[in-house]
Amino acid sequence: MAAPHAPACPCGRNDARGRPLPLAQCCGPLHGGEPAPSAERLMRSRYSAFVLGDVHYLRATWHASTRPPELSLEPGARWLGLEVRRHHMTGAQTAEVEFVARCRVAGRAVRQHERSRFVQEDGRWFYVDGDALSCGAAP
């Protein structure tokens, strides 16, 4: 069990008792190089990387066929939460994850609702691309 002061993982996963998992027991090992066991876990770890400003991890987990040459994060964005709405396999090595991520940018609430596609290659999941289902100011 983690020390009581261990920071909670930004992705919002809970243990069997409903307590927030510490970063070190959730997305931290993935950020350290462990492969994600599922597309959902990769998506959650990528959300945590956005929160933590880990551009290196975001690029490393983006499929080479769609990875942008450079990636910069929104300065001053404050991430507020993640809700995974649905995740399912779409093939033997492909999956989709639908989620809503909330943040504040320049004092304004932003809600990103997306369906993301993932592929597994050589035992590792990668983000491929996604469709914005809604994005913009939160209601």
Backbone torsions as a table, in degrees:
resi	resn	phi	psi	omega
1	MET	NA	141.4	-178.0
2	ALA	-77.2	157.5	176.2
3	ALA	-62.5	148.2	-177.3
4	PRO	-58.4	-26.1	-177.8
5	HIS	-90.1	2.9	179.5
6	ALA	-63.4	133.7	-178.3
7	PRO	-66.4	138.5	176.7
8	ALA	-69.0	148.5	177.8
9	CYS	-68.9	134.7	179.9
10	PRO	-61.6	-21.9	-175.7
11	CYS	-71.7	-14.8	174.6
12	GLY	85.8	9.0	177.7
13	ARG	-67.3	147.2	179.1
14	ASN	-118.4	158.7	175.0
15	ASP	-81.8	-176.3	-177.0
16	ALA	-61.4	-23.1	179.3
17	ARG	-94.2	5.4	178.1
18	GLY	84.3	10.8	178.7
19	ARG	-89.8	143.0	178.3
20	PRO	-58.4	134.5	175.3
21	LEU	-75.5	139.4	174.9
22	PRO	-68.0	149.4	178.0
23	LEU	-50.7	-41.2	-177.3
24	ALA	-65.8	-18.5	179.6
25	GLN	-109.7	7.0	-176.2
26	CYS	-127.0	-99.2	-176.8
27	CYS	-82.7	-20.7	-178.8
28	GLY	-52.5	-49.8	179.3
29	PRO	-61.5	-33.0	177.6
30	LEU	-68.4	-41.7	176.4
31	HIS	-62.3	-26.9	178.8
32	GLY	-84.6	-2.2	175.5
33	GLY	121.2	-11.1	176.7
34	GLU	-65.8	141.7	176.6
35	PRO	-72.6	142.8	176.4
36	ALA	-69.7	136.7	-178.8
37	PRO	-75.8	-13.3	-179.1
38	SER	-155.7	165.7	176.7
39	ALA	-64.3	-37.5	178.7
40	GLU	-61.6	-44.8	179.9
41	ARG	-64.3	-37.6	177.2
42	LEU	-63.6	-43.7	-179.7
43	MET	-61.9	-42.7	178.3
44	ARG	-62.4	-41.2	-179.4
45	SER	-67.6	-32.2	177.2
46	ARG	-69.7	-40.1	175.1
47	TYR	-58.2	-47.6	178.9
48	SER	-58.9	-37.9	178.5
49	ALA	-64.9	-38.1	174.7
50	PHE	-60.7	-46.7	-179.5
51	VAL	-59.3	-42.4	-175.3
52	LEU	-86.8	-5.2	179.6
53	GLY	73.5	28.6	-176.6
54	ASP	-89.3	77.5	-178.5
55	VAL	-62.3	-37.2	179.6
56	HIS	-57.6	-46.5	179.9
57	TYR	-65.3	-42.1	179.6
58	LEU	-59.1	-43.7	179.1
59	ARG	-69.3	-39.2	-177.8
60	ALA	-66.8	-26.1	-178.2
61	THR	-101.8	8.7	177.2
62	TRP	-97.0	128.8	-177.4
63	HIS	-58.8	137.9	-176.0
64	ALA	-57.7	-29.3	-177.4
65	SER	-70.8	-19.4	-178.0
66	THR	-128.3	-0.2	-177.7
67	ARG	-65.9	129.7	177.1
68	PRO	-71.0	152.6	-179.4
69	PRO	-62.2	-30.1	177.7
70	GLU	-141.2	155.4	179.4
71	LEU	-139.4	126.5	174.3
72	SER	-126.4	145.6	-178.5
73	LEU	-95.1	154.3	178.9
74	GLU	-62.3	116.5	179.2
75	PRO	-65.0	136.1	176.8
76	GLY	79.5	2.6	178.0
77	ALA	-66.5	134.7	176.2
78	ARG	-118.2	109.3	-176.8
79	TRP	-77.3	134.4	-172.3
80	LEU	-112.1	-19.5	-179.7
81	GLY	165.6	161.8	-178.6
82	LEU	-132.4	135.4	173.3
83	GLU	-126.2	118.3	174.4
84	VAL	-88.2	119.1	-176.4
85	ARG	-92.5	-33.8	-177.1
86	ARG	-162.6	144.8	172.1
87	HIS	-146.7	136.8	179.5
88	HIS	-157.3	153.1	175.6
89	MET	-76.9	137.0	177.4
90	THR	-109.6	-5.4	178.7
91	GLY	-171.6	-177.1	-178.3
92	ALA	-62.4	-32.6	-176.8
93	GLN	-128.5	19.1	-178.2
94	THR	-133.1	152.0	-178.4
95	ALA	-153.7	162.8	173.3
96	GLU	-127.1	145.6	175.9
97	VAL	-131.8	125.4	175.2
98	GLU	-102.6	132.1	-176.6
99	PHE	-147.7	164.9	170.9
100	VAL	-126.8	123.8	175.5
101	ALA	-114.8	138.2	-179.2
102	ARG	-118.7	141.6	176.0
103	CYS	-151.8	171.7	173.1
104	ARG	-118.8	131.2	176.5
105	VAL	-128.1	121.8	-178.4
106	ALA	52.5	40.2	177.7
107	GLY	79.8	-0.5	-177.6
108	ARG	-104.9	133.3	178.7
109	ALA	-73.8	132.7	179.2
110	VAL	-126.9	138.8	179.9
111	ARG	-124.6	123.2	178.8
112	GLN	-113.6	113.7	178.0
113	HIS	-109.3	119.0	-171.5
114	GLU	-141.4	149.5	168.4
115	ARG	-110.9	111.7	-176.2
116	SER	-102.3	147.0	177.6
117	ARG	-109.0	142.0	-177.4
118	PHE	-133.3	153.2	176.0
119	VAL	-134.0	146.0	177.4
120	GLN	-107.8	127.1	178.1
121	GLU	-133.7	131.5	178.6
122	ASP	49.9	40.9	176.2
123	GLY	79.9	5.0	-179.9
124	ARG	-122.2	137.8	175.6
125	TRP	-86.9	144.9	177.2
126	PHE	-134.4	142.2	171.1
127	TYR	-73.7	132.8	178.6
128	VAL	-103.6	-60.5	179.0
129	ASP	-168.4	-177.8	-179.3
130	GLY	-156.8	161.8	175.9
131	ASP	-110.4	125.1	176.1
132	ALA	-74.0	119.4	177.7
133	LEU	-87.8	-28.8	168.9
134	SER	-168.2	147.4	-179.0
135	CYS	-156.6	140.3	177.7
136	GLY	141.4	-156.6	-177.4
137	ALA	-64.4	136.0	178.3
138	ALA	-70.5	146.9	180.0
139	PRO	-68.7	NA	NA
